[in-house]
Amino acid sequence: MKTIKTILNNTLFNNLRFDFKQIFRAFQYRNYRYYYIGQGVSLIGTWMQRVAMSWLVYRLTHSPFLLGVVGFSSEIPIFLAGPVAGVLIDRWNRRKVLIITQILAMIQAFVLTALVFTHQIQVWHIIALSAFMGLINAFDMPGRQSFIVEIVEKKDDLGNAIALNSSMFNLARLIGPSVAGILIATAGEAVCFLVNGISYLSAIYALYAIRLKPKQIKPIVKNVLRELKQGFSYAYNFLPIRAILILLIVISFFAFPYIVLMPVIAKDILKGGANTMGFLMGGAGIGALIGALILAARKSVRGLGKIIPIAGLIFGVGLIALSFSRVFALSVLILIFTGGSMMMLMAVCNTVLQTIVDDDKRGRVMSIYTMAFMGAMPFGSLLAGAVADKIGATYTITIGGIICIITALVFARYMPKIRKVVHPIYVKMGIIPEIATGIQAATNLTTPPEE
């Protein structure tokens, strides 16, 4: 029988082993550097708007339920439109799609700014603008996920690029809420919305600056519904993809909505203000950034799957601890672990999917991934707000943490079956090091040739 030390070595520590020299290797690609910087600046503004919007809703209504409604309105379009968006993204020029989504998001931010500056803002305005942003994200999120493959030339560096993307997202998550908390307290929510609108200019410029090799446009012979059905069938019948998506759906529904209750935690439980909420979000951002850098430093995607249930367990325990904490400093510390485990869970699932999925179905699978991640959250946010109104935020978050732990344990039981399916794919791609050099060359077959 294996000792506890042996089990931990074979699961957690071996899979978190990393080399700092590997962290920034995706920056060797010019296109990726432009993309990273442009999106990074824009995401700081996005996180500022998220915090300001949640605080504005709670300041106007003092209702956890309406926080859930706003969260629902911002994410339900992803659930409804995401799959069709994935089919279209597989057909369209992904860079043009992203430029359009960034322009529309900028307009949304400026409209929100004008309404708050003129004191005309009402809750229904926020709900409507959140729904509009959700529709934009239905195209933007899978588009960005699929676009990474076009700007990172070597498949071996794809995992590093995805992890660096997560570090970018969470660095913005660290900076944005902290700045938003200060601006809300000193200048009001409208300034945060204005800064967000301006920040989109960096993303638009970066997308225009990216240089891509022209590709031949292939004639479209299938209709949208047929391709949509094909994408769902592919995801359902491929065990690793199905297992990861089910895990994400359950955790996104029951556990991730703790974010919409953050104003309640900051104001009612910890007796703080906007700065308190900003620092809480910043704590989660610190943990997520650390987790992202650990993943970015890994040399290979091999062994990543084992991290999924471990990260899920840590995330669930963190939620339970957060729900009962009444000390600000302790809550921030807990959120560092919670944010780190949540980020690692999402980034590892993303990396594994991007590695094993067929290239011609990438847009559809990543739209389903987005639907599983973001699409389940609106229903969870709505439920979390309603339940928190009845039993309080503490027990609502505790229940989510318990369900997260159970889900991670169930996923761990399926790991041997998943490993058997993924192993031959990694062999073909040359990820498994014991194979011959000739087979390693098959990695090139997983990337479509430039035409």
DADAGI-V868088 format. One record per residue. PHI is phi in degrees with one decimal (NA if undefined). BURIAL is # if it has 24 or more other C-alpha atoms within 12 Angstrom, else .. D_LAST is the distance of its C-alpha to the last C-alpha in Angstrom with 1 decimal. Layout:
BEGIN
phi=[PHI	PHI]
burial=[BURIAL	BURIAL]
d_last=[D_LAST	D_LAST]
END
This chain:
BEGIN
phi=[NA	-70.7	-77.8	-60.1	-63.5	-64.4	-61.3	-65.2	-63.0	-82.3	-114.7	-83.7	-69.5	-61.7	-84.4	-104.7	-68.5	-148.4	-127.8	-60.9	-65.7	-89.1	-57.8	-107.6	-67.4	-68.4	-71.0	-65.1	-91.8	-56.1	-60.2	-67.6	-61.2	-59.9	-60.6	-61.6	-67.2	-61.7	-67.8	-61.3	-63.4	-62.7	-68.3	-60.7	-63.9	-61.3	-68.2	-62.0	-66.0	-60.2	-65.4	-63.2	-67.2	-61.7	-65.9	-61.8	-61.7	-70.6	-66.7	-78.2	-118.4	53.6	-123.0	-61.0	-63.9	-69.9	-60.3	-65.7	-64.5	-63.9	-61.1	-62.5	-66.7	-81.1	-115.8	-62.5	-61.9	-66.0	-66.8	-80.9	-98.7	-55.0	-61.4	-66.0	-59.5	-63.0	-62.2	-67.9	-66.4	-65.1	-96.5	-89.5	-74.7	-67.6	-64.9	-63.6	-60.2	-67.2	-62.3	-64.1	-64.6	-66.9	-65.3	-65.1	-64.9	-63.8	-61.9	-58.6	-65.2	-69.5	-63.3	-62.2	-60.2	-62.9	-64.6	-75.2	-60.6	-90.7	60.6	-99.3	-65.9	-131.0	-61.1	-67.3	-62.1	-63.4	-63.5	-65.6	-68.3	-66.5	-64.3	-62.3	-66.3	-63.4	-65.4	-61.2	-66.8	-59.7	-96.2	-69.1	-67.5	-66.0	-62.6	-67.5	-60.8	-74.4	-68.7	-56.9	-62.6	-76.9	-105.1	-112.6	-73.1	-101.5	-60.7	-61.3	-94.7	-64.8	-60.7	-63.1	-64.2	-66.1	-66.0	-65.0	-59.3	-65.3	-65.1	-61.6	-59.2	-85.1	-65.6	-64.4	-65.9	-77.9	-76.8	-55.5	-62.2	-64.5	-66.6	-61.9	-59.9	-68.6	-66.9	-62.0	-69.6	-102.8	-126.4	102.0	-67.5	-60.1	-63.8	-62.7	-66.4	-64.7	-61.3	-61.3	-59.2	-66.2	-64.3	-65.2	-60.7	-66.1	-67.2	-64.9	-61.4	-62.0	-64.6	-67.9	-79.2	-68.9	-110.1	-120.2	-70.7	-64.0	-118.4	-71.4	-82.2	-86.9	-63.7	-90.6	-112.1	-107.3	-86.9	-62.1	-63.2	-66.7	-68.2	-62.8	-63.2	-62.3	-64.7	-65.8	-63.7	-61.9	-66.1	-72.6	-83.9	-99.1	-50.6	-59.5	-67.3	-60.7	-64.0	-64.8	-66.3	-63.7	-56.9	-65.2	-61.6	-65.0	-69.1	-64.7	-75.8	-98.5	-109.5	-61.4	-62.7	-57.1	-63.2	-70.2	-92.8	-59.4	-60.6	-66.2	-60.9	-67.6	-88.1	-91.6	-87.6	-95.0	58.3	-115.2	-127.7	-63.0	-62.8	-59.8	-63.2	-60.9	-70.8	-62.5	-64.4	-65.4	-60.8	-62.5	-66.7	-61.2	-61.4	-65.6	-64.9	-61.1	-62.0	-65.4	-67.4	-61.6	-69.0	-63.9	-81.1	-68.4	-83.8	-147.7	-81.3	-62.1	88.8	-63.4	-56.8	-67.6	-72.6	-57.5	-66.8	-65.4	-63.3	-62.6	-63.6	-62.9	-61.0	-62.4	-63.1	-62.0	-63.2	-62.9	-63.2	-62.2	-62.9	-103.4	-75.6	-122.5	-113.8	-56.8	-60.5	-65.2	-63.0	-63.1	-62.1	-61.8	-67.9	-62.8	-70.8	-64.8	-64.8	-65.2	-69.5	-64.4	-65.1	-63.9	-59.9	-68.9	-67.4	-67.8	-59.2	-61.6	-63.4	-62.1	-61.5	-62.6	-77.1	-96.5	-75.8	-67.9	-62.6	-74.4	-116.4	-60.9	-61.4	-67.8	-65.6	-70.5	-70.9	-67.2	-58.9	-62.8	-64.5	-67.2	-75.5	-92.7	-70.1	-78.2	-64.5	-61.1	-67.2	-66.4	-64.3	-62.8	-65.9	-62.6	-63.8	-67.0	-66.6	-63.0	-64.0	-91.4	-116.0	97.2	-66.0	-58.3	-73.8	-62.3	-68.3	-61.0	-60.1	-60.3	-64.8	-64.4	-63.9	-62.2	-63.0	-61.6	-62.6	-63.0	-66.9	-64.4	-60.6	-60.6	-67.1	-89.2	-57.2	-59.0	-66.3	-63.7	-61.6	-63.4	-76.2	-76.1	-53.1	-64.1	-67.5	-65.2	-63.0	-61.7	-84.1	82.4	-77.0	-75.5	-72.3	-75.9	-81.5	-74.6	-61.1	-61.8	-74.2	-60.9	-64.0	-67.2	-54.6	-62.7	-73.1	-83.7	-110.3	-59.5	-66.0	-71.6	-117.3]
burial=[.	.	.	.	.	.	.	.	.	.	#	#	.	.	#	#	#	.	.	.	.	#	#	#	#	#	#	.	#	.	#	#	#	#	#	#	#	#	#	#	#	#	#	#	#	#	#	#	#	#	#	#	#	#	#	#	#	#	#	.	.	.	#	#	#	#	#	#	#	#	#	#	#	#	#	#	#	#	#	#	#	#	#	#	#	#	#	#	#	#	#	#	#	#	#	.	#	#	#	#	#	#	#	#	#	#	#	#	#	#	#	#	#	.	#	#	.	.	.	.	#	.	#	.	#	#	#	#	#	#	#	#	#	#	#	#	#	#	#	#	#	#	#	#	#	#	#	#	#	#	#	#	#	#	#	#	#	#	#	#	#	#	#	#	#	#	#	#	#	#	#	#	#	#	#	#	#	#	#	#	#	#	#	#	#	.	.	#	#	#	#	#	#	#	#	#	#	#	#	#	#	#	#	#	#	#	#	.	.	#	.	#	.	.	.	.	.	.	.	.	.	.	.	.	.	.	#	#	.	#	#	#	.	#	#	.	.	.	#	#	#	#	#	#	#	#	#	#	#	#	#	#	#	#	#	#	#	#	#	#	#	#	#	#	#	#	#	.	#	#	.	.	#	#	#	#	#	#	#	#	#	#	#	#	#	#	#	#	#	#	#	#	#	#	#	#	#	#	#	#	#	#	#	#	#	#	#	#	#	#	#	#	#	#	#	#	#	#	#	#	#	#	#	#	#	.	.	#	.	.	#	#	#	#	#	#	#	#	#	#	#	#	#	#	#	#	#	#	#	#	#	#	#	#	#	#	#	#	#	#	#	#	#	#	#	#	#	#	#	#	#	#	#	#	#	#	#	#	#	#	#	#	#	#	#	#	#	#	.	.	.	#	#	#	#	#	#	#	#	#	#	#	#	#	#	#	#	#	.	.	#	#	.	#	#	.	.	#	#	.	.	#	#	.	#	#	#	#	#	#	#	.	.	.	.	.	.	.	.	.	.	.	#	.	.	#	#	.	.	.	.]
d_last=[54.8	52.4	53.9	52.6	51.5	49.4	47.8	46.9	45.5	43.3	41.9	42.1	42.6	40.2	37.4	38.2	38.2	36.1	35.4	35.6	33.4	30.5	31.0	28.8	26.1	23.3	24.6	22.9	19.8	20.4	18.7	20.7	23.9	23.6	23.0	25.9	28.3	27.7	27.9	30.8	32.9	32.2	33.2	36.5	37.3	36.2	38.6	41.3	41.0	41.1	44.3	45.9	45.2	46.7	49.7	50.2	50.3	52.8	54.8	55.1	55.8	56.8	55.2	53.0	52.3	50.8	48.6	47.3	46.9	44.8	42.6	42.3	41.3	38.6	36.9	37.7	34.9	32.4	34.0	34.0	30.7	28.6	27.4	26.4	24.7	22.6	21.4	20.6	18.8	16.4	15.8	16.1	14.7	16.5	17.4	19.0	20.8	22.2	23.4	25.3	26.8	28.0	29.6	31.4	32.6	34.0	35.9	37.3	38.7	40.3	42.0	43.4	44.6	46.4	48.1	49.4	50.6	52.5	54.0	52.7	50.7	51.6	50.2	48.7	46.7	45.3	44.5	42.8	40.7	39.8	38.6	36.5	34.9	34.4	32.4	30.2	29.8	28.8	25.4	25.4	26.0	23.4	20.9	21.8	21.8	18.2	17.0	18.3	15.5	13.0	15.4	16.6	14.3	16.5	17.7	21.1	21.6	20.8	24.5	25.7	23.6	25.0	28.5	28.3	27.4	30.5	32.5	31.4	32.4	35.7	36.5	36.3	38.4	40.9	41.2	40.8	43.7	46.0	45.5	45.8	49.1	50.6	49.4	50.7	54.0	54.4	52.5	51.6	48.5	47.4	46.5	44.0	42.3	42.2	40.6	38.0	37.1	36.8	34.7	31.8	31.3	30.0	27.3	26.2	26.2	24.1	21.4	21.3	21.3	18.2	15.2	11.7	8.4	7.3	5.3	5.9	9.4	10.6	14.3	16.9	19.4	21.4	24.0	24.5	27.5	26.0	23.0	25.6	27.8	25.0	24.4	28.1	28.6	26.0	27.6	31.1	30.8	29.1	32.2	30.9	29.1	32.2	34.6	32.9	32.6	36.3	37.4	35.7	37.2	40.7	40.7	39.1	41.8	44.8	44.2	41.7	43.9	46.3	44.4	45.8	49.3	48.9	51.1	53.8	53.7	53.9	56.6	58.7	58.5	58.2	60.2	57.8	55.9	52.5	52.4	53.1	50.1	47.9	49.0	48.6	45.0	44.6	46.0	43.4	40.8	42.2	42.0	38.4	37.4	39.1	37.4	34.0	34.6	35.8	32.6	30.4	32.4	31.6	29.6	28.3	28.0	30.4	33.7	32.6	33.7	37.3	37.3	36.8	40.4	42.0	40.5	41.6	45.1	45.4	44.1	46.7	49.5	48.6	48.9	52.3	53.5	52.3	54.1	57.5	57.2	59.6	59.1	56.5	55.6	55.4	53.0	50.7	50.8	50.0	47.1	45.6	45.4	44.5	41.7	40.4	40.5	38.9	36.0	35.5	35.6	32.9	30.6	31.0	30.4	27.2	25.9	26.8	25.1	21.8	22.0	22.8	21.0	18.1	14.9	14.8	18.4	18.4	19.3	22.0	23.5	23.6	25.3	27.8	28.3	29.0	31.3	33.1	33.5	34.2	35.0	38.0	39.4	40.8	43.0	43.9	44.7	46.8	48.6	49.2	50.7	53.0	54.1	54.7	56.9	59.0	59.1	57.8	54.6	56.0	56.1	52.9	50.9	52.9	52.0	48.3	48.6	50.4	47.8	45.0	46.9	47.4	43.7	42.7	45.2	44.0	40.4	41.8	43.4	40.0	38.4	39.2	37.5	34.4	34.2	34.3	31.3	29.2	30.2	28.1	25.0	25.8	26.6	23.2	21.5	24.0	26.0	29.2	30.5	32.7	30.0	29.1	26.5	24.6	24.2	23.2	20.0	19.1	18.3	14.8	14.4	15.1	12.0	8.9	6.2	3.8	0.0]
END
